[in-house]
Amino acid sequence: MAHIVLDKASVALAVYNSRGRALKSEILRRTVGGGLQNDRDSSVQVIRALNAVSFEARDGDRIGLVGGNGAGKTTLLRVLSRVYPPTSGTATIEGRISSLIDLSMGMDTDASGYDNIEMRSIMLGLNHKQAQAIVPDVEEFSQLGEFLSLPIRTYSSGMMLRLAFAVSTAVHPDILILDEVIGVGDAAFAERAEKRLHGMIQKASIMFLASHDNASIQRFCNRTLWMKGGTLMMDGAPEEVLAAYAADGRV
């Protein structure tokens, strides 16, 4: 059974050798959200990307994340994906995770498509036997044929995304984490990808979707978190949270 508890989870990211680089600091702040402060060592700046976030997620939760650019949504997704551990507070996450926030993560461009299937599968929590078991499904869905035997540096960007998407969605997760609803490849493949993704959403015990599209939040989610400056502002029904978020933007 999937279960998630965040208790005052915070993430602070140190940025080194950025003294005097105001533009770089502003870009970093906008990318991860939160506040920016100088450390005692003036060559180090600390980005408060997530500030004491607390919530619980259980089976059946379909949770949307809303907020402006730099609000902390992606940082929160990375905590939920076990990419970032909290620097203070706790994140207790029970269940197998499939995270589609960075499809290229764990891909080795010098390795073959087949080798990358195994490496990415292991990153997703499978053992060697389980990784081998999903190969036929990835072959069929990616439709990359003989290219799977070649180094993926020979692939187009679209081919690489198709491989990564096929592997990530061949795993049946307890917890599904999405950053926007993904469109992959040409129209025919994108249609197949959408159907496959919708099937995963239905089967997952818990789903998180960060999106700027209110229609997607209302379509897929039964609960919504509003993030601002790395802080959780509101947790509730999608209609109520979206209305409060919209009103805040008009102030």
C-alpha positions as CSV (number, residue, x, y, z in Angstrom):
1,M,0.0,0.0,0.0
2,A,1.4,3.4,-1.0
3,H,1.7,6.1,1.7
4,I,3.5,9.4,1.8
5,V,4.1,11.7,4.8
6,L,6.0,15.0,4.6
7,D,6.6,16.6,8.0
8,K,8.1,20.1,7.8
9,A,10.3,19.0,4.9
10,S,12.7,21.7,3.7
11,V,15.3,21.7,0.9
12,A,18.2,24.1,0.9
13,L,20.6,24.1,-2.1
14,A,24.1,25.5,-1.8
15,V,25.4,27.4,-4.9
16,Y,29.1,27.8,-5.0
17,N,31.3,30.4,-6.7
18,S,28.4,32.6,-7.5
19,R,29.6,35.8,-5.8
20,G,28.7,38.9,-7.9
21,R,26.7,36.9,-10.4
22,A,23.3,38.6,-9.9
23,L,21.8,37.2,-13.1
24,K,22.9,33.7,-12.4
25,S,21.5,33.9,-8.9
26,E,18.2,35.2,-10.2
27,I,17.9,32.4,-12.7
28,L,18.7,29.8,-10.1
29,R,16.1,31.4,-7.7
30,R,13.4,31.3,-10.4
31,T,14.3,27.8,-11.4
32,V,13.9,26.1,-8.0
33,G,11.8,28.6,-6.1
34,G,12.1,29.8,-2.5
35,G,14.5,32.4,-1.1
36,L,18.1,33.2,-1.7
37,Q,20.5,34.1,1.1
38,N,24.2,34.5,1.6
39,D,26.1,32.0,3.7
40,R,28.9,33.1,6.1
41,D,31.2,32.2,3.3
42,S,30.4,34.9,0.8
43,S,31.3,32.6,-2.1
44,V,28.3,30.4,-1.1
45,Q,24.6,31.2,-1.5
46,V,21.9,29.1,-0.2
47,I,18.6,28.7,-2.1
48,R,15.6,27.8,0.2
49,A,13.8,25.8,-2.4
50,L,11.3,24.2,-0.1
51,N,10.1,25.6,3.2
52,A,8.7,23.3,6.0
53,V,6.1,21.5,3.7
54,S,3.8,19.1,5.5
55,F,1.1,16.9,4.0
56,E,0.0,13.2,3.8
57,A,-1.0,11.2,0.7
58,R,-2.9,7.9,0.7
59,D,-4.2,5.3,-1.8
60,G,-6.6,7.0,-4.2
61,D,-5.1,10.5,-4.0
62,R,-4.7,12.2,-7.4
63,I,-2.8,15.3,-6.4
64,G,-2.3,18.3,-8.6
65,L,0.5,20.9,-8.0
66,V,0.0,24.5,-9.0
67,G,2.1,27.6,-8.6
68,G,4.1,30.0,-10.7
69,N,7.5,29.4,-12.1
70,G,9.9,29.0,-9.3
71,A,7.2,28.1,-6.8
72,G,8.9,24.9,-5.7
73,K,6.8,22.4,-7.5
74,T,9.6,20.6,-9.3
75,T,11.7,20.6,-6.1
76,L,8.8,19.0,-4.3
77,L,8.4,16.4,-7.1
78,R,12.2,15.6,-6.7
79,V,11.7,15.0,-3.0
80,L,8.8,12.7,-3.7
81,S,11.0,10.9,-6.3
82,R,13.7,10.5,-3.7
83,V,16.1,12.6,-5.8
84,Y,16.4,15.3,-3.2
85,P,16.5,14.3,0.5
86,P,15.1,17.0,2.8
87,T,17.8,19.0,4.5
88,S,15.5,19.4,7.4
89,G,12.2,17.7,8.4
90,T,11.3,14.3,7.0
91,A,9.8,12.6,3.9
92,T,8.5,9.1,4.5
93,I,7.6,7.5,1.2
94,E,6.3,3.9,0.9
95,G,5.8,2.3,-2.5
96,R,7.4,1.9,-5.9
97,I,7.8,5.2,-7.7
98,S,7.8,6.0,-11.4
99,S,8.9,9.6,-11.9
100,L,8.5,11.2,-15.3
101,I,9.9,14.6,-14.4
102,D,13.2,14.0,-16.2
103,L,13.0,11.3,-18.8
104,S,16.7,11.6,-19.7
105,M,17.9,10.9,-16.1
106,G,20.1,7.9,-15.9
107,M,20.6,7.6,-19.7
108,D,24.1,6.8,-20.9
109,T,24.6,8.1,-24.4
110,D,27.6,5.8,-25.1
111,A,25.6,2.7,-24.1
112,S,23.1,0.8,-26.4
113,G,19.4,1.2,-26.2
114,Y,19.2,-2.3,-24.6
115,D,21.8,-1.4,-22.0
116,N,19.9,1.8,-21.2
117,I,16.7,-0.2,-20.7
118,E,18.4,-2.2,-17.9
119,M,20.1,0.9,-16.3
120,R,16.9,3.0,-16.2
121,S,14.9,0.0,-15.0
122,I,17.3,-0.5,-12.1
123,M,16.9,3.3,-11.3
124,L,13.2,2.7,-11.2
125,G,13.7,0.0,-8.6
126,L,13.7,-3.2,-10.6
127,N,16.2,-6.0,-10.3
128,H,18.0,-7.6,-13.3
129,K,15.4,-10.3,-13.9
130,Q,12.5,-7.8,-13.7
131,A,14.4,-5.4,-16.1
132,Q,14.8,-8.2,-18.6
133,A,11.1,-9.0,-18.4
134,I,10.1,-5.6,-19.6
135,V,12.4,-5.6,-22.7
136,P,9.7,-7.1,-25.1
137,D,7.2,-4.4,-24.0
138,V,9.8,-1.6,-24.5
139,E,10.7,-3.1,-27.9
140,E,7.1,-3.2,-29.0
141,F,6.1,0.2,-27.6
142,S,9.2,2.2,-28.6
143,Q,9.2,0.8,-32.2
144,L,13.0,1.5,-32.4
145,G,13.8,-1.9,-33.9
146,E,17.5,-2.4,-34.7
147,F,18.4,1.0,-33.2
148,L,18.1,-0.6,-29.7
149,S,21.4,-2.3,-30.4
150,L,23.2,1.0,-31.2
151,P,24.6,3.6,-28.8
152,I,21.8,6.1,-28.0
153,R,24.1,9.0,-29.1
154,T,23.1,8.0,-32.6
155,Y,19.5,8.6,-31.8
156,S,17.5,11.8,-32.6
157,S,16.1,13.6,-29.5
158,G,12.7,12.2,-30.4
159,M,14.0,8.6,-30.5
160,M,15.7,9.0,-27.1
161,L,12.5,10.4,-25.5
162,R,10.5,7.5,-27.0
163,L,13.0,5.0,-25.4
164,A,13.0,6.7,-22.0
165,F,9.2,7.0,-22.0
166,A,8.7,3.4,-23.0
167,V,11.0,2.2,-20.1
168,S,9.5,4.5,-17.5
169,T,5.9,3.5,-18.4
170,A,6.7,-0.2,-18.6
171,V,7.0,-0.3,-14.8
172,H,3.7,-0.5,-12.8
173,P,4.3,2.0,-9.9
174,D,2.5,2.5,-6.7
175,I,3.3,6.2,-6.9
176,L,3.3,8.1,-10.3
177,I,4.9,11.5,-10.5
178,L,4.4,13.7,-13.6
179,D,5.6,17.2,-14.5
180,E,3.0,18.3,-17.0
181,V,1.1,15.8,-19.2
182,I,3.8,14.6,-21.6
183,G,3.6,14.7,-25.3
184,V,6.2,12.4,-27.0
185,G,7.2,12.1,-30.6
186,D,5.0,12.4,-33.7
187,A,1.2,12.5,-33.6
188,A,0.7,8.7,-34.0
189,F,3.2,7.9,-31.2
190,A,1.9,10.7,-29.0
191,E,-1.6,9.2,-29.2
192,R,-0.4,5.8,-28.1
193,A,1.7,7.5,-25.3
194,E,-1.3,9.3,-24.0
195,K,-3.4,6.1,-23.8
196,R,-0.5,4.4,-22.0
197,L,-0.1,7.2,-19.6
198,H,-3.8,7.4,-18.8
199,G,-3.7,3.6,-18.0
200,M,-0.8,4.2,-15.5
201,I,-2.8,7.1,-13.9
202,Q,-5.7,4.8,-13.3
203,K,-3.6,1.9,-11.9
204,A,-1.3,4.0,-9.6
205,S,-2.3,4.2,-6.0
206,I,-1.1,7.8,-5.7
207,M,-0.5,10.3,-8.5
208,F,1.1,13.7,-8.5
209,L,0.8,16.1,-11.5
210,A,2.4,19.5,-11.6
211,S,0.8,21.6,-14.3
212,H,0.1,25.1,-15.5
213,D,-3.0,23.8,-17.3
214,N,-6.1,24.0,-15.0
215,A,-8.1,21.7,-17.3
216,S,-5.6,18.9,-16.7
217,I,-5.7,19.4,-13.0
218,Q,-9.5,19.3,-13.0
219,R,-9.5,16.3,-15.3
220,F,-7.0,14.1,-13.5
221,C,-6.9,15.2,-9.9
222,N,-9.2,15.0,-6.8
223,R,-6.9,17.2,-4.6
224,T,-4.6,20.1,-5.3
225,L,-1.6,21.7,-3.6
226,W,-0.8,25.4,-4.2
227,M,3.0,26.2,-3.9
228,K,4.4,29.7,-3.7
229,G,8.0,30.6,-2.9
230,G,8.7,27.1,-1.7
231,T,5.8,27.2,0.8
232,L,2.6,25.1,0.7
233,M,-0.1,27.8,0.6
234,M,-3.2,25.6,0.4
235,D,-4.2,21.9,0.2
236,G,-7.8,21.1,-0.8
237,A,-10.3,20.4,-3.6
238,P,-9.1,21.4,-7.0
239,E,-11.9,24.0,-7.6
240,E,-11.2,25.7,-4.3
241,V,-7.4,25.8,-4.6
242,L,-7.5,26.9,-8.3
243,A,-9.8,29.7,-7.4
244,A,-7.6,30.9,-4.5
245,Y,-4.5,30.6,-6.8
246,A,-6.2,32.7,-9.5
247,A,-7.3,35.3,-7.0
248,D,-3.7,35.6,-5.6
249,G,-2.5,36.3,-9.2
250,R,-4.9,39.2,-9.6
251,V,-3.7,40.9,-6.4
